[in-house]
């Protein structure tokens, strides 16, 4: 499961009041934009994660050769 799919699954379980005493008026963007912002954030995180994994490929030491079975 990727982070975008996970975010969609747990969205309903999130408590909007869990962020503390913040209210809609204290946040920088209007509530009508929150869903789009959340989706962009998850997609950006996933791309950054995939880029990091791709960047590590070829930089890790090779796996030791398999030992012959006796």
mmCIF file of the N, C-alpha and C atoms, coordinates in Angstrom:
data_MODEL
# 
_entry.id   MODEL 
# 
loop_
_atom_site.group_PDB 
_atom_site.id 
_atom_site.type_symbol 
_atom_site.label_atom_id 
_atom_site.label_alt_id 
_atom_site.label_comp_id 
_atom_site.label_asym_id 
_atom_site.label_entity_id 
_atom_site.label_seq_id 
_atom_site.pdbx_PDB_ins_code 
_atom_site.Cartn_x 
_atom_site.Cartn_y 
_atom_site.Cartn_z 
_atom_site.occupancy 
_atom_site.B_iso_or_equiv 
_atom_site.pdbx_formal_charge 
_atom_site.auth_seq_id 
_atom_site.auth_comp_id 
_atom_site.auth_asym_id 
_atom_site.auth_atom_id 
_atom_site.pdbx_PDB_model_num 
ATOM 1   N N  . UNK A 1 1  ? 0.855   -1.166  0.000  1.00 0.00 ? 1  UNK A N  1 
ATOM 2   C CA . UNK A 1 1  ? 0.000   0.000   0.000  1.00 0.00 ? 1  UNK A CA 1 
ATOM 3   C C  . UNK A 1 1  ? 0.904   1.233   0.000  1.00 0.00 ? 1  UNK A C  1 
ATOM 4   N N  . UNK A 1 2  ? 0.592   2.205   -0.826 1.00 0.00 ? 2  UNK A N  1 
ATOM 5   C CA . UNK A 1 2  ? 1.413   3.412   -0.822 1.00 0.00 ? 2  UNK A CA 1 
ATOM 6   C C  . UNK A 1 2  ? 0.810   4.468   0.093  1.00 0.00 ? 2  UNK A C  1 
ATOM 7   N N  . UNK A 1 3  ? 1.557   5.511   0.316  1.00 0.00 ? 3  UNK A N  1 
ATOM 8   C CA . UNK A 1 3  ? 1.155   6.538   1.287  1.00 0.00 ? 3  UNK A CA 1 
ATOM 9   C C  . UNK A 1 3  ? -0.111  7.274   0.858  1.00 0.00 ? 3  UNK A C  1 
ATOM 10  N N  . UNK A 1 4  ? -0.324  7.417   -0.447 1.00 0.00 ? 4  UNK A N  1 
ATOM 11  C CA . UNK A 1 4  ? -1.531  8.099   -0.918 1.00 0.00 ? 4  UNK A CA 1 
ATOM 12  C C  . UNK A 1 4  ? -2.764  7.252   -0.602 1.00 0.00 ? 4  UNK A C  1 
ATOM 13  N N  . UNK A 1 5  ? -2.685  5.957   -0.886 1.00 0.00 ? 5  UNK A N  1 
ATOM 14  C CA . UNK A 1 5  ? -3.812  5.070   -0.589 1.00 0.00 ? 5  UNK A CA 1 
ATOM 15  C C  . UNK A 1 5  ? -4.060  4.999   0.915  1.00 0.00 ? 5  UNK A C  1 
ATOM 16  N N  . UNK A 1 6  ? -2.979  4.919   1.696  1.00 0.00 ? 6  UNK A N  1 
ATOM 17  C CA . UNK A 1 6  ? -3.111  4.883   3.146  1.00 0.00 ? 6  UNK A CA 1 
ATOM 18  C C  . UNK A 1 6  ? -3.811  6.149   3.647  1.00 0.00 ? 6  UNK A C  1 
ATOM 19  N N  . UNK A 1 7  ? -3.414  7.296   3.124  1.00 0.00 ? 7  UNK A N  1 
ATOM 20  C CA . UNK A 1 7  ? -4.020  8.556   3.549  1.00 0.00 ? 7  UNK A CA 1 
ATOM 21  C C  . UNK A 1 7  ? -5.511  8.598   3.289  1.00 0.00 ? 7  UNK A C  1 
ATOM 22  N N  . UNK A 1 8  ? -5.917  8.037   2.159  1.00 0.00 ? 8  UNK A N  1 
ATOM 23  C CA . UNK A 1 8  ? -7.339  7.995   1.852  1.00 0.00 ? 8  UNK A CA 1 
ATOM 24  C C  . UNK A 1 8  ? -8.083  7.080   2.822  1.00 0.00 ? 8  UNK A C  1 
ATOM 25  N N  . UNK A 1 9  ? -7.469  5.969   3.195  1.00 0.00 ? 9  UNK A N  1 
ATOM 26  C CA . UNK A 1 9  ? -8.126  5.030   4.096  1.00 0.00 ? 9  UNK A CA 1 
ATOM 27  C C  . UNK A 1 9  ? -8.287  5.577   5.507  1.00 0.00 ? 9  UNK A C  1 
ATOM 28  N N  . UNK A 1 10 ? -7.347  6.335   5.979  1.00 0.00 ? 10 UNK A N  1 
ATOM 29  C CA . UNK A 1 10 ? -7.427  6.819   7.360  1.00 0.00 ? 10 UNK A CA 1 
ATOM 30  C C  . UNK A 1 10 ? -8.054  8.205   7.474  1.00 0.00 ? 10 UNK A C  1 
ATOM 31  N N  . UNK A 1 11 ? -8.373  8.809   6.339  1.00 0.00 ? 11 UNK A N  1 
ATOM 32  C CA . UNK A 1 11 ? -8.940  10.156  6.363  1.00 0.00 ? 11 UNK A CA 1 
ATOM 33  C C  . UNK A 1 11 ? -10.178 10.230  7.249  1.00 0.00 ? 11 UNK A C  1 
ATOM 34  N N  . UNK A 1 12 ? -11.039 9.244   7.150  1.00 0.00 ? 12 UNK A N  1 
ATOM 35  C CA . UNK A 1 12 ? -12.275 9.258   7.930  1.00 0.00 ? 12 UNK A CA 1 
ATOM 36  C C  . UNK A 1 12 ? -12.026 9.102   9.424  1.00 0.00 ? 12 UNK A C  1 
ATOM 37  N N  . UNK A 1 13 ? -10.913 8.483   9.784  1.00 0.00 ? 13 UNK A N  1 
ATOM 38  C CA . UNK A 1 13 ? -10.624 8.242   11.192 1.00 0.00 ? 13 UNK A CA 1 
ATOM 39  C C  . UNK A 1 13 ? -9.959  9.438   11.877 1.00 0.00 ? 13 UNK A C  1 
ATOM 40  N N  . UNK A 1 14 ? -9.530  10.400  11.102 1.00 0.00 ? 14 UNK A N  1 
ATOM 41  C CA . UNK A 1 14 ? -8.834  11.547  11.695 1.00 0.00 ? 14 UNK A CA 1 
ATOM 42  C C  . UNK A 1 14 ? -9.810  12.465  12.423 1.00 0.00 ? 14 UNK A C  1 
ATOM 43  N N  . UNK A 1 15 ? -9.375  12.959  13.554 1.00 0.00 ? 15 UNK A N  1 
ATOM 44  C CA . UNK A 1 15 ? -10.172 13.898  14.330 1.00 0.00 ? 15 UNK A CA 1 
ATOM 45  C C  . UNK A 1 15 ? -9.702  15.306  13.998 1.00 0.00 ? 15 UNK A C  1 
ATOM 46  N N  . UNK A 1 16 ? -10.542 16.149  13.407 1.00 0.00 ? 16 UNK A N  1 
ATOM 47  C CA . UNK A 1 16 ? -10.101 17.495  13.047 1.00 0.00 ? 16 UNK A CA 1 
ATOM 48  C C  . UNK A 1 16 ? -9.684  18.341  14.254 1.00 0.00 ? 16 UNK A C  1 
ATOM 49  N N  . UNK A 1 17 ? -10.125 17.970  15.436 1.00 0.00 ? 17 UNK A N  1 
ATOM 50  C CA . UNK A 1 17 ? -9.757  18.726  16.630 1.00 0.00 ? 17 UNK A CA 1 
ATOM 51  C C  . UNK A 1 17 ? -8.428  18.270  17.222 1.00 0.00 ? 17 UNK A C  1 
ATOM 52  N N  . UNK A 1 18 ? -7.840  17.201  16.667 1.00 0.00 ? 18 UNK A N  1 
ATOM 53  C CA . UNK A 1 18 ? -6.612  16.672  17.246 1.00 0.00 ? 18 UNK A CA 1 
ATOM 54  C C  . UNK A 1 18 ? -5.404  17.578  17.014 1.00 0.00 ? 18 UNK A C  1 
ATOM 55  N N  . UNK A 1 19 ? -5.546  18.563  16.199 1.00 0.00 ? 19 UNK A N  1 
ATOM 56  C CA . UNK A 1 19 ? -4.435  19.476  15.924 1.00 0.00 ? 19 UNK A CA 1 
ATOM 57  C C  . UNK A 1 19 ? -4.293  20.526  17.026 1.00 0.00 ? 19 UNK A C  1 
ATOM 58  N N  . UNK A 1 20 ? -4.986  20.364  18.104 1.00 0.00 ? 20 UNK A N  1 
ATOM 59  C CA . UNK A 1 20 ? -4.883  21.322  19.201 1.00 0.00 ? 20 UNK A CA 1 
ATOM 60  C C  . UNK A 1 20 ? -6.017  22.324  19.145 1.00 0.00 ? 20 UNK A C  1 
ATOM 61  N N  . UNK A 1 21 ? -5.725  23.509  19.569 1.00 0.00 ? 21 UNK A N  1 
ATOM 62  C CA . UNK A 1 21 ? -6.762  24.529  19.655 1.00 0.00 ? 21 UNK A CA 1 
ATOM 63  C C  . UNK A 1 21 ? -6.903  25.340  18.370 1.00 0.00 ? 21 UNK A C  1 
ATOM 64  N N  . UNK A 1 22 ? -6.229  24.926  17.302 1.00 0.00 ? 22 UNK A N  1 
ATOM 65  C CA . UNK A 1 22 ? -6.348  25.681  16.054 1.00 0.00 ? 22 UNK A CA 1 
ATOM 66  C C  . UNK A 1 22 ? -7.772  25.615  15.531 1.00 0.00 ? 22 UNK A C  1 
ATOM 67  N N  . UNK A 1 23 ? -8.192  26.687  14.927 1.00 0.00 ? 23 UNK A N  1 
ATOM 68  C CA . UNK A 1 23 ? -9.518  26.735  14.308 1.00 0.00 ? 23 UNK A CA 1 
ATOM 69  C C  . UNK A 1 23 ? -9.338  27.064  12.840 1.00 0.00 ? 23 UNK A C  1 
ATOM 70  N N  . UNK A 1 24 ? -10.398 26.963  12.087 1.00 0.00 ? 24 UNK A N  1 
ATOM 71  C CA . UNK A 1 24 ? -10.327 27.279  10.660 1.00 0.00 ? 24 UNK A CA 1 
ATOM 72  C C  . UNK A 1 24 ? -9.825  28.701  10.440 1.00 0.00 ? 24 UNK A C  1 
ATOM 73  N N  . UNK A 1 25 ? -10.202 29.614  11.309 1.00 0.00 ? 25 UNK A N  1 
ATOM 74  C CA . UNK A 1 25 ? -9.791  31.007  11.153 1.00 0.00 ? 25 UNK A CA 1 
ATOM 75  C C  . UNK A 1 25 ? -8.295  31.193  11.380 1.00 0.00 ? 25 UNK A C  1 
ATOM 76  N N  . UNK A 1 26 ? -7.670  30.302  12.155 1.00 0.00 ? 26 UNK A N  1 
ATOM 77  C CA . UNK A 1 26 ? -6.251  30.478  12.453 1.00 0.00 ? 26 UNK A CA 1 
ATOM 78  C C  . UNK A 1 26 ? -5.342  29.840  11.403 1.00 0.00 ? 26 UNK A C  1 
ATOM 79  N N  . UNK A 1 27 ? -5.903  29.088  10.472 1.00 0.00 ? 27 UNK A N  1 
ATOM 80  C CA . UNK A 1 27 ? -5.097  28.440  9.448  1.00 0.00 ? 27 UNK A CA 1 
ATOM 81  C C  . UNK A 1 27 ? -4.955  29.355  8.239  1.00 0.00 ? 27 UNK A C  1 
ATOM 82  N N  . UNK A 1 28 ? -3.876  29.156  7.482  1.00 0.00 ? 28 UNK A N  1 
ATOM 83  C CA . UNK A 1 28 ? -3.561  30.083  6.410  1.00 0.00 ? 28 UNK A CA 1 
ATOM 84  C C  . UNK A 1 28 ? -4.383  29.896  5.149  1.00 0.00 ? 28 UNK A C  1 
ATOM 85  N N  . UNK A 1 29 ? -4.953  28.736  4.941  1.00 0.00 ? 29 UNK A N  1 
ATOM 86  C CA . UNK A 1 29 ? -5.747  28.479  3.736  1.00 0.00 ? 29 UNK A CA 1 
ATOM 87  C C  . UNK A 1 29 ? -7.191  28.179  4.116  1.00 0.00 ? 29 UNK A C  1 
ATOM 88  N N  . UNK A 1 30 ? -8.130  28.534  3.243  1.00 0.00 ? 30 UNK A N  1 
ATOM 89  C CA . UNK A 1 30 ? -9.537  28.261  3.562  1.00 0.00 ? 30 UNK A CA 1 
ATOM 90  C C  . UNK A 1 30 ? -9.828  26.763  3.551  1.00 0.00 ? 30 UNK A C  1 
ATOM 91  N N  . UNK A 1 31 ? -10.772 26.344  4.359  1.00 0.00 ? 31 UNK A N  1 
ATOM 92  C CA . UNK A 1 31 ? -11.118 24.916  4.429  1.00 0.00 ? 31 UNK A CA 1 
ATOM 93  C C  . UNK A 1 31 ? -11.453 24.305  3.071  1.00 0.00 ? 31 UNK A C  1 
ATOM 94  N N  . UNK A 1 32 ? -11.981 25.089  2.160  1.00 0.00 ? 32 UNK A N  1 
ATOM 95  C CA . UNK A 1 32 ? -12.341 24.547  0.848  1.00 0.00 ? 32 UNK A CA 1 
ATOM 96  C C  . UNK A 1 32 ? -11.119 24.048  0.074  1.00 0.00 ? 32 UNK A C  1 
ATOM 97  N N  . UNK A 1 33 ? -9.921  24.472  0.468  1.00 0.00 ? 33 UNK A N  1 
ATOM 98  C CA . UNK A 1 33 ? -8.696  24.062  -0.218 1.00 0.00 ? 33 UNK A CA 1 
ATOM 99  C C  . UNK A 1 33 ? -7.948  22.938  0.504  1.00 0.00 ? 33 UNK A C  1 
ATOM 100 N N  . UNK A 1 34 ? -8.380  22.562  1.686  1.00 0.00 ? 34 UNK A N  1 
ATOM 101 C CA . UNK A 1 34 ? -7.643  21.594  2.492  1.00 0.00 ? 34 UNK A CA 1 
ATOM 102 C C  . UNK A 1 34 ? -7.489  20.240  1.810  1.00 0.00 ? 34 UNK A C  1 
ATOM 103 N N  . UNK A 1 35 ? -8.542  19.739  1.198  1.00 0.00 ? 35 UNK A N  1 
ATOM 104 C CA . UNK A 1 35 ? -8.464  18.418  0.551  1.00 0.00 ? 35 UNK A CA 1 
ATOM 105 C C  . UNK A 1 35 ? -7.427  18.431  -0.575 1.00 0.00 ? 35 UNK A C  1 
ATOM 106 N N  . UNK A 1 36 ? -7.441  19.469  -1.378 1.00 0.00 ? 36 UNK A N  1 
ATOM 107 C CA . UNK A 1 36 ? -6.475  19.575  -2.484 1.00 0.00 ? 36 UNK A CA 1 
ATOM 108 C C  . UNK A 1 36 ? -5.049  19.706  -1.951 1.00 0.00 ? 36 UNK A C  1 
ATOM 109 N N  . UNK A 1 37 ? -4.884  20.479  -0.889 1.00 0.00 ? 37 UNK A N  1 
ATOM 110 C CA . UNK A 1 37 ? -3.559  20.637  -0.273 1.00 0.00 ? 37 UNK A CA 1 
ATOM 111 C C  . UNK A 1 37 ? -3.079  19.291  0.280  1.00 0.00 ? 37 UNK A C  1 
ATOM 112 N N  . UNK A 1 38 ? -3.958  18.572  0.946  1.00 0.00 ? 38 UNK A N  1 
ATOM 113 C CA . UNK A 1 38 ? -3.588  17.267  1.508  1.00 0.00 ? 38 UNK A CA 1 
ATOM 114 C C  . UNK A 1 38 ? -3.176  16.302  0.399  1.00 0.00 ? 38 UNK A C  1 
ATOM 115 N N  . UNK A 1 39 ? -3.914  16.279  -0.704 1.00 0.00 ? 39 UNK A N  1 
ATOM 116 C CA . UNK A 1 39 ? -3.591  15.384  -1.811 1.00 0.00 ? 39 UNK A CA 1 
ATOM 117 C C  . UNK A 1 39 ? -2.244  15.755  -2.434 1.00 0.00 ? 39 UNK A C  1 
ATOM 118 N N  . UNK A 1 40 ? -2.005  17.044  -2.638 1.00 0.00 ? 40 UNK A N  1 
ATOM 119 C CA . UNK A 1 40 ? -0.710  17.484  -3.190 1.00 0.00 ? 40 UNK A CA 1 
ATOM 120 C C  . UNK A 1 40 ? 0.434   17.122  -2.253 1.00 0.00 ? 40 UNK A C  1 
ATOM 121 N N  . UNK A 1 41 ? 0.210   17.273  -0.961 1.00 0.00 ? 41 UNK A N  1 
ATOM 122 C CA . UNK A 1 41 ? 1.247   16.951  0.019  1.00 0.00 ? 41 UNK A CA 1 
ATOM 123 C C  . UNK A 1 41 ? 1.580   15.468  -0.010 1.00 0.00 ? 41 UNK A C  1 
ATOM 124 N N  . UNK A 1 42 ? 0.558   14.604  -0.033 1.00 0.00 ? 42 UNK A N  1 
ATOM 125 C CA . UNK A 1 42 ? 0.804   13.159  -0.088 1.00 0.00 ? 42 UNK A CA 1 
ATOM 126 C C  . UNK A 1 42 ? 1.503   12.760  -1.381 1.00 0.00 ? 42 UNK A C  1 
ATOM 127 N N  . UNK A 1 43 ? 1.074   13.332  -2.501 1.00 0.00 ? 43 UNK A N  1 
ATOM 128 C CA . UNK A 1 43 ? 1.698   13.005  -3.787 1.00 0.00 ? 43 UNK A CA 1 
ATOM 129 C C  . UNK A 1 43 ? 3.155   13.476  -3.814 1.00 0.00 ? 43 UNK A C  1 
ATOM 130 N N  . UNK A 1 44 ? 3.423   14.669  -3.266 1.00 0.00 ? 44 UNK A N  1 
ATOM 131 C CA . UNK A 1 44 ? 4.793   15.189  -3.226 1.00 0.00 ? 44 UNK A CA 1 
ATOM 132 C C  . UNK A 1 44 ? 5.663   14.306  -2.326 1.00 0.00 ? 44 UNK A C  1 
ATOM 133 N N  . UNK A 1 45 ? 5.134   13.889  -1.191 1.00 0.00 ? 45 UNK A N  1 
ATOM 134 C CA . UNK A 1 45 ? 5.878   13.009  -0.287 1.00 0.00 ? 45 UNK A CA 1 
ATOM 135 C C  . UNK A 1 45 ? 6.213   11.690  -0.976 1.00 0.00 ? 45 UNK A C  1 
ATOM 136 N N  . UNK A 1 46 ? 5.208   11.100  -1.650 1.00 0.00 ? 46 UNK A N  1 
ATOM 137 C CA . UNK A 1 46 ? 5.422   9.829   -2.329 1.00 0.00 ? 46 UNK A CA 1 
ATOM 138 C C  . UNK A 1 46 ? 6.494   9.970   -3.409 1.00 0.00 ? 46 UNK A C  1 
ATOM 139 N N  . UNK A 1 47 ? 6.444   11.040  -4.203 1.00 0.00 ? 47 UNK A N  1 
ATOM 140 C CA . UNK A 1 47 ? 7.449   11.245  -5.243 1.00 0.00 ? 47 UNK A CA 1 
ATOM 141 C C  . UNK A 1 47 ? 8.835   11.417  -4.632 1.00 0.00 ? 47 UNK A C  1 
ATOM 142 N N  . UNK A 1 48 ? 8.935   12.180  -3.562 1.00 0.00 ? 48 UNK A N  1 
ATOM 143 C CA . UNK A 1 48 ? 10.223  12.377  -2.896 1.00 0.00 ? 48 UNK A CA 1 
ATOM 144 C C  . UNK A 1 48 ? 10.758  11.056  -2.346 1.00 0.00 ? 48 UNK A C  1 
ATOM 145 N N  . UNK A 1 49 ? 9.875   10.249  -1.784 1.00 0.00 ? 49 UNK A N  1 
ATOM 146 C CA . UNK A 1 49 ? 10.275  8.943   -1.258 1.00 0.00 ? 49 UNK A CA 1 
ATOM 147 C C  . UNK A 1 49 ? 10.781  8.053   -2.389 1.00 0.00 ? 49 UNK A C  1 
ATOM 148 N N  . UNK A 1 50 ? 10.034  8.009   -3.490 1.00 0.00 ? 50 UNK A N  1 
ATOM 149 C CA . UNK A 1 50 ? 10.444  7.187   -4.633 1.00 0.00 ? 50 UNK A CA 1 
ATOM 150 C C  . UNK A 1 50 ? 11.772  7.686   -5.209 1.00 0.00 ? 50 UNK A C  1 
ATOM 151 N N  . UNK A 1 51 ? 11.960  8.996   -5.277 1.00 0.00 ? 51 UNK A N  1 
ATOM 152 C CA . UNK A 1 51 ? 13.228  9.558   -5.765 1.00 0.00 ? 51 UNK A CA 1 
ATOM 153 C C  . UNK A 1 51 ? 14.382  9.152   -4.855 1.00 0.00 ? 51 UNK A C  1 
ATOM 154 N N  . UNK A 1 52 ? 14.148  9.145   -3.555 1.00 0.00 ? 52 UNK A N  1 
ATOM 155 C CA . UNK A 1 52 ? 15.196  8.754   -2.614 1.00 0.00 ? 52 UNK A CA 1 
ATOM 156 C C  . UNK A 1 52 ? 15.567  7.289   -2.799 1.00 0.00 ? 52 UNK A C  1 
ATOM 157 N N  . UNK A 1 53 ? 14.570  6.442   -2.979 1.00 0.00 ? 53 UNK A N  1 
ATOM 158 C CA . UNK A 1 53 ? 14.837  5.016   -3.201 1.00 0.00 ? 53 UNK A CA 1 
ATOM 159 C C  . UNK A 1 53 ? 15.611  4.835   -4.496 1.00 0.00 ? 53 UNK A C  1 
ATOM 160 N N  . UNK A 1 54 ? 15.195  5.511   -5.543 1.00 0.00 ? 54 UNK A N  1 
ATOM 161 C CA . UNK A 1 54 ? 15.893  5.427   -6.824 1.00 0.00 ? 54 UNK A CA 1 
ATOM 162 C C  . UNK A 1 54 ? 17.331  5.911   -6.679 1.00 0.00 ? 54 UNK A C  1 
ATOM 163 N N  . UNK A 1 55 ? 17.536  6.969   -5.924 1.00 0.00 ? 55 UNK A N  1 
ATOM 164 C CA . UNK A 1 55 ? 18.877  7.508   -5.708 1.00 0.00 ? 55 UNK A CA 1 
ATOM 165 C C  . UNK A 1 55 ? 19.780  6.560   -4.950 1.00 0.00 ? 55 UNK A C  1 
ATOM 166 N N  . UNK A 1 56 ? 19.195  5.708   -4.120 1.00 0.00 ? 56 UNK A N  1 
ATOM 167 C CA . UNK A 1 56 ? 19.992  4.750   -3.348 1.00 0.00 ? 56 UNK A CA 1 
ATOM 168 C C  . UNK A 1 56 ? 20.371  3.522   -4.171 1.00 0.00 ? 56 UNK A C  1 
ATOM 169 N N  . UNK A 1 57 ? 19.623  3.248   -5.212 1.00 0.00 ? 57 UNK A N  1 
ATOM 170 C CA . UNK A 1 57 ? 19.911  2.067   -6.029 1.00 0.00 ? 57 UNK A CA 1 
ATOM 171 C C  . UNK A 1 57 ? 21.300  2.228   -6.649 1.00 0.00 ? 57 UNK A C  1 
ATOM 172 N N  . UNK A 1 58 ? 22.086  1.197   -6.544 1.00 0.00 ? 58 UNK A N  1 
ATOM 173 C CA . UNK A 1 58 ? 23.435  1.220   -7.075 1.00 0.00 ? 58 UNK A CA 1 
ATOM 174 C C  . UNK A 1 58 ? 24.462  1.773   -6.096 1.00 0.00 ? 58 UNK A C  1 
ATOM 175 N N  . UNK A 1 59 ? 24.003  2.354   -4.994 1.00 0.00 ? 59 UNK A N  1 
ATOM 176 C CA . UNK A 1 59 ? 24.929  2.909   -4.009 1.00 0.00 ? 59 UNK A CA 1 
ATOM 177 C C  . UNK A 1 59 ? 25.101  1.996   -2.799 1.00 0.00 ? 59 UNK A C  1 
ATOM 178 N N  . UNK A 1 60 ? 24.256  1.002   -2.708 1.00 0.00 ? 60 UNK A N  1 
ATOM 179 C CA . UNK A 1 60 ? 24.360  0.059   -1.598 1.00 0.00 ? 60 UNK A CA 1 
ATOM 180 C C  . UNK A 1 60 ? 25.392  -1.004  -1.944 1.00 0.00 ? 60 UNK A C  1 
ATOM 181 N N  . UNK A 1 61 ? 26.052  -1.558  -0.951 1.00 0.00 ? 61 UNK A N  1 
ATOM 182 C CA . UNK A 1 61 ? 27.025  -2.626  -1.247 1.00 0.00 ? 61 UNK A CA 1 
ATOM 183 C C  . UNK A 1 61 ? 26.297  -3.831  -1.818 1.00 0.00 ? 61 UNK A C  1 
ATOM 184 N N  . UNK A 1 62 ? 26.971  -4.589  -2.680 1.00 0.00 ? 62 UNK A N  1 
ATOM 185 C CA . UNK A 1 62 ? 26.303  -5.760  -3.272 1.00 0.00 ? 62 UNK A CA 1 
ATOM 186 C C  . UNK A 1 62 ? 26.006  -6.808  -2.203 1.00 0.00 ? 62 UNK A C  1 
ATOM 187 N N  . UNK A 1 63 ? 24.981  -7.561  -2.463 1.00 0.00 ? 63 UNK A N  1 
ATOM 188 C CA . UNK A 1 63 ? 24.627  -8.667  -1.552 1.00 0.00 ? 63 UNK A CA 1 
ATOM 189 C C  . UNK A 1 63 ? 25.707  -9.722  -1.633 1.00 0.00 ? 63 UNK A C  1 
ATOM 190 N N  . UNK A 1 64 ? 26.011  -10.391 -0.525 1.00 0.00 ? 64 UNK A N  1 
ATOM 191 C CA . UNK A 1 64 ? 27.012  -11.462 -0.562 1.00 0.00 ? 64 UNK A CA 1 
ATOM 192 C C  . UNK A 1 64 ? 26.505  -12.607 -1.448 1.00 0.00 ? 64 UNK A C  1 
ATOM 193 N N  . UNK A 1 65 ? 27.407  -13.337 -2.071 1.00 0.00 ? 65 UNK A N  1 
ATOM 194 C CA . UNK A 1 65 ? 26.955  -14.444 -2.921 1.00 0.00 ? 65 UNK A CA 1 
ATOM 195 C C  . UNK A 1 65 ? 26.260  -15.513 -2.082 1.00 0.00 ? 65 UNK A C  1 
ATOM 196 N N  . UNK A 1 66 ? 25.351  -16.207 -2.703 1.00 0.00 ? 66 UNK A N  1 
ATOM 197 C CA . UNK A 1 66 ? 24.627  -17.271 -2.016 1.00 0.00 ? 66 UNK A CA 1 
ATOM 198 C C  . UNK A 1 66 ? 25.585  -18.397 -1.701 1.00 0.00 ? 66 UNK A C  1 
ATOM 199 N N  . UNK A 1 67 ? 25.408  -18.989 -0.555 1.00 0.00 ? 67 UNK A N  1 
ATOM 200 C CA . UNK A 1 67 ? 26.232  -20.118 -0.143 1.00 0.00 ? 67 UNK A CA 1 
ATOM 201 C C  . UNK A 1 67 ? 25.665  -21.394 -0.772 1.00 0.00 ? 67 UNK A C  1 
ATOM 202 N N  . UNK A 1 68 ? 26.530  -22.243 -1.306 1.00 0.00 ? 68 UNK A N  1 
ATOM 203 C CA . UNK A 1 68 ? 26.011  -23.489 -1.874 1.00 0.00 ? 68 UNK A CA 1 
ATOM 204 C C  . UNK A 1 68 ? 25.399  -24.360 -0.779 1.00 0.00 ? 68 UNK A C  1 
ATOM 205 N N  . UNK A 1 69 ? 24.353  -25.040 -1.115 1.00 0.00 ? 69 UNK A N  1 
ATOM 206 C CA . UNK A 1 69 ? 23.735  -25.928 -0.136 1.00 0.00 ? 69 UNK A CA 1 
ATOM 207 C C  . UNK A 1 69 ? 24.526  -27.229 -0.078 1.00 0.00 ? 69 UNK A C  1 
ATOM 208 N N  . UNK A 1 70 ? 24.550  -27.813 1.085  1.00 0.00 ? 70 UNK A N  1 
ATOM 209 C CA . UNK A 1 70 ? 25.347  -29.036 1.303  1.00 0.00 ? 70 UNK A CA 1 
ATOM 210 C C  . UNK A 1 70 ? 24.489  -30.235 1.339  1.00 0.00 ? 70 UNK A C  1 
# 
